[in-house]
Amino acid sequence: MNYHSKSQYHDAFASMVKITLRDGDASEREIIFLEHLMYKLSLNEREYEFVMQNYMDYPITAPYSKDERIRALYELGKILNSDKGITGEDQNRWLGRVARSIGFEPNSIEEITFKAISLTEEEIDFEKFEKEIKRIQDS
């Protein structure tokens, strides 16, 4: 299928679907969250269904620079906290998978994930978020 009119977030969504589903242990809440994410990213039903059926065909597109990774984590943390369909351990697990896949150091994933969720829950600005995440990465 050819998507000439796919949304600007199509490939990013496909990466998140692949990260979530590839190991076969996604929770029901994570699947529901992907549906909610479709709406937040302005994907249409056809795109969603196509990605869900073909997610293994997509490469995982990771941000190149450290700053881009932190920005992506911030945006995803805000989305997670705005959606009440995925909470608690599911939030941590899902964001941890994404953080690992986009290039955060495995030994700091748990701390970074916890911090990202708590900071975005507090609705802090990006500059403070960035400073806190860099502090964890540099320690």
WOBELBEL-V899244 format. One record per backbone hydrogen bond with DSSP energy under -0.5 kcal/mol. CO is the residue of the C=O (numbers start at 0). NH is the residue of the N-H. If there is no record, write none. Layout:
((CO & NH) (CO & NH))
This chain:
((1 & 3) (2 & 5) (6 & 9) (8 & 12) (9 & 13) (10 & 14) (11 & 15) (12 & 16) (13 & 17) (14 & 18) (15 & 19) (16 & 20) (17 & 21) (20 & 23) (26 & 30) (27 & 31) (28 & 32) (29 & 33) (30 & 34) (31 & 35) (32 & 36) (33 & 37) (34 & 38) (35 & 39) (36 & 40) (37 & 42) (38 & 41) (43 & 47) (44 & 48) (45 & 49) (46 & 50) (47 & 51) (48 & 52) (49 & 53) (50 & 54) (53 & 56) (54 & 57) (58 & 60) (59 & 61) (64 & 68) (65 & 69) (66 & 70) (67 & 71) (68 & 72) (69 & 73) (70 & 74) (71 & 75) (72 & 76) (73 & 77) (74 & 78) (75 & 79) (76 & 80) (77 & 81) (78 & 82) (79 & 82) (81 & 83) (82 & 85) (86 & 89) (86 & 90) (87 & 91) (88 & 92) (89 & 93) (90 & 94) (91 & 95) (92 & 96) (93 & 97) (94 & 98) (95 & 99) (96 & 100) (97 & 101) (98 & 103) (99 & 102) (104 & 107) (105 & 108) (107 & 111) (108 & 112) (109 & 113) (110 & 114) (111 & 115) (112 & 116) (113 & 117) (114 & 118) (115 & 119) (116 & 120) (117 & 121) (118 & 123) (119 & 122) (124 & 128) (125 & 129) (126 & 130) (127 & 131) (128 & 132) (129 & 133) (130 & 134) (131 & 135) (132 & 136) (133 & 137) (134 & 138) (135 & 138))
